[in-house]
């Protein structure tokens, strides 16, 4: 099947709303003589009419609703970014706490009195390091914009 070389031009005229009154006589004469272009005009007119009808009946939300949705989306994105940062910092703190625990438990030059306090000290430090980012995040969230 061969396509007419003027078919795109004719369809563009229909889509622009220039068919049949706003186009030149040679375009109308060509469509009358070319079966492919005649069919293309009919299809393009149907599609253009449907498109314009859809534009007339489309319900566009109010600017306040659009603004509210945009603000909500921005807040949700900011919360996701903050959660990622808090999770990353907590992970780093836990790793550092574990490294500190391994270092303290592995130290050979500690006195016997200090050695019995190692486990509670390590757990306390690790817990403090793990909870610090969450406390800072809650403080920043509640302090306002």
Residue pairs with C-beta under 8 A, 6 or more apart in sequence:
3 36
4 34
4 36
4 37
4 40
6 27
6 30
6 34
6 37
7 36
7 37
7 40
9 27
10 19
10 27
10 30
10 31
10 37
10 40
10 41
10 44
11 40
11 41
11 44
13 19
13 22
13 23
13 27
14 41
14 44
14 45
14 48
15 44
15 48
16 22
17 48
19 41
19 44
19 45
20 28
30 37
31 37
31 38
31 41
32 38
82 137
82 141
85 133
86 133
86 134
86 137
89 132
89 133
90 130
90 133
90 134
93 129
93 130
93 132
93 133
94 126
94 129
94 130
96 129
97 122
97 125
97 126
97 127
97 129
97 130
98 126
100 122
100 125
100 126
101 122
101 125
101 126
104 110
104 118
104 121
104 122
105 118
105 122
110 118
